[in-house]
Amino acid sequence: MTISPALFAALETPASLTIALSGGIDSLTLSAAAARVRGADGLTLCHAISAAVPAAATARVKEFSALHGLQLRLVDAGEFADPSYRSNPVNRCYFCKSNLYGTLKRMGPVVAAGTNTDDLSDYRPGLTAAAEHGVLHPFVDAGMSKSDVRTLARSLGLGDLAELPAAPCLASRIETGLRVEPADLHVIDRVETLLRKRLGNVTLRCRLLRDGWTLEIDRPVHDGLSTQTRADICAQVREAVADSRPVNLRAYARGSAFVHG
């Protein structure tokens, strides 16, 4: 796949462009495409440093921007000073994105995000915040799905990045209504990093639910684990979380920490 005329126009038209770069495949591909269309001039990548952002994502962003010679600004979006975000309501993402996009709009008049058409069919309160701040969605304008984004990533030479599993922010691992605490997010990041070292780059989540910690692993991988391996993983994670809450292991289920209002 080459850059389509619709995507090319969306990326070329603004006099300057600020891209919200999370470190996931969508925003990385958008940044690579924008660099191909615009060059480095008039293009700024912005990455929010936060307890809710995996350390690996921040490292990935720094490596990517250095490799492509692109300007990167690291920001504190300020969501942890927002009590509405910290209380973790059903629409927590709205408050997170409101803080983020408000910060980015002060840095450049035109902000773009890596939203794709698949995202439009899901409950995404962050899209409301994006609309309120005039954020552009070039992949949506070009009619591109997640699969299309991965295909474009491969054609742009992003290599293994094109196969990155989806990885929403770490706060999404905390059950709706439980307060978002930086210490819990650091535990979640530590456990997921530990599990990926053991299992590889597979879909997995460390969730904090009302009844304790729950590890979710991509079903084919989960179902292939022996009873002893499952017990070993739980024991390893109990040591890593270092608290008295129980640790359970099950197959991955999308959005299982989300409780509808």
N, C-alpha and C positions, 0 to 999 in steps of 0.2 A: 504494500500500500504506500502510495506517495501522499504528500500533503494535498488534500482536496482544495479546489478553489474556494469553497465556503470557509474552510478552516484557515486557509492562507489569508483571506480578506479579513477575517476576525482578528487575526494576529498582527496583520500589517497596518490596519487602519489607524489605531490610536497613535498619537504623537509620542507617547511614552506608555509603558505597560509595567505594572507591578503584579507579579504572580505569587499567590499564596502557595508556598511550597511546603507540603507536609512531610515529604519523604516517601510517599506512596507512589505506586506506578502511575496513577492518573496525573498528578501534578508534576512528576518528573518528566513524563512524556510531553505534557503541555509545555514545560520549560524548554525541552530539547527542540520541539517543533518551533517555538517562538524564536529560539536562537538561530535556527536554520532560516527562518523567514526574515528576521530583523537584524541578525548579528547581535553583538553585545551592546550596541548603542541603544539607548532608550529602553532598556530592559533591566528590571531589578527583580531579583528573587528574594522573597522574604520568608523567613522560617521562624516560627514562634518557639522559644525555649520554654518548656513547661514540664512540670511533674507528670502531666498527662501524655507527654510525647515520649515514645521509646527512645532510649539513648542510641540505639542502632539507627533509628530514622535520622536523628540529628547528625550522626557521623556520616551517613549516606549522603545527606544534603551537602555537607561540607566537601566531601570527596567529589561529588557530581559537579558542583559549581567551580571547584578548582580545576577539574579535568577539562571543563568546557570554557574556562576563562570568563565566567559570568559573575557579575556583581551580586554578592549575597549580603543581606542584612539580617542579623539575628535580633529578634524583638521579644519583649515580654508583653503579651497581649493584655495581661491584667485580669484574667478571668478568676484567679484565686482571691482577688479582692472583692469579688461580686458575690454577695450572699445568695442570690438567686441561683447562680451556678453551683455553689458549694452545697446547697440543699438537695441537689440532684432530682429535680422534678422530671416529669415525663418529657418536657420540652427543654431539658438541660442544654441540648446542642444549640438552641436559639441563643441562649445567653453566652455560650462559648463563642459562637461565630459573631455575635454582635460586638463583643469585645475585640475579637481579632480584626474584623473588617473595619471597625472604627479606628483601630490603630493603623491599619494599612492605608486607609483613605487619607490619613494625615501625612503619609509619606509620598503619595502619588495619586493623581486624580482618577486614574483608570486601573481598577483591580480586576484580575481574572482568576478563576478557580478551575480545578480539574474535573468538575461535575460532568458526568456522561449521561446518556439517555436512560440507562438502567436505573440511575439514582432517582429519576422522576417518579418511578412506580412505588417507591418505598416511602415510609414516614420520615421526612427529613426536615425538622424544624429549622435547621441551619439555612435551608433555602429561603425561608422567610426573611431571615436576617440578611442574606445576600441580596434579596430584592430591595430591602429597605436601604441598603448601602450602594445600590447600583452596580453590583458585581457582575462581570461578564462571565458567560459560560461557553467558551469557544467550541468545545466538543458537542454541546447540545445544539449550538447554532449549525454545526456541520452534520448533525444527525448521527453521531458516533456513539456506539455502545461500548461496554467494557471490553468485549472481544475485539472491537475495532481499535480501541486504544492499545491493546496488547500487540495487535498486528502492526500498528504504526510504530510502536516502540521497537519492535524487531527491525523494521525497515530503516529506522533512524540509527540503528547500531547500538542499542542500549544493552544488548547481551542478556545476562542473567536477570537484570532488572525487569525485563519484560515478563518474567515468570513470578514476580513477587506475589505472594498471597495477599488478599485484602487484609488490611490491618487498621481498623478504626482506632481512634484515640483510646488510651488506657482507661479513661473515665467510663467508657462504655462497658467495661467489665464489672462495674459496681452496680448492684441491683438498684433499680429506681427507688428513691426515697431514702437510701442510705447516704449519709453525708460523704462528699468527696474529700478524702484526706490525702495529702501528699505522701505520708508514710505508707499508706496502703497501696498507692500507685507505684511507689518504688519497689515494694514487695512484688507486685504483679509483673513489673518489668523484669525484675531479677529472676522470677520463676519462669517466665516465658523464654528468657534468654537461656536459662539452664536447660529447659526442655528442648529448645531448638538445637543446642549443642549435642544433645543425645539422639534426637529423632530426625534432625535435618530441617530443611525449610518447608515445613508442612503447616497447614492451617491448624492453629491451636489457640486456646484462650485460657487464662487463669482468671476465674471469676470470683468475686467476693459477694456471696449471697447471705441472706439472713440466717441461714443454717450453717454457714461456714464457707470454706474455700472449696471451689469445684474446678477441676481441670478438665477441659474439653479438648479432644484430639480428633482430627479428621477421621471419619468413621472407618475407612479401609485400614488406616494405620492402627487405630484403636482396636479394631476387631482382630488384628493380627498379633496383638501383644499376648504373651503368655501370662498366666496367672501370677507367676513369680515376678515377671517384669513389671506388671501393674503394681504389685505390692512394693517393689523396689522404687518405682517412680513416686508413689505416695509417700514413702518413707523419706526419700530425698527432698521432696517438697515440704514435708512437715519440718524438717530441719531448716530449710531455707526461710519459711515464714516465721518460725520461732515464736509461735503463740499457741494458745490452747484450743483454737477453733478447729473443728474436724476438717479433714481433707478427703474429698471424693474424686473419683475419676470416671468419666463417661465420654460417649461420642459427642462430637461437636454438633451444636444446634444453634443456628443463627439467631441472635437477639435474645438469648435465653435469660439475660440479666435485665431485660426491659419489661417493665410491668405497666400495662396500659392503665390510664386513669379512668 
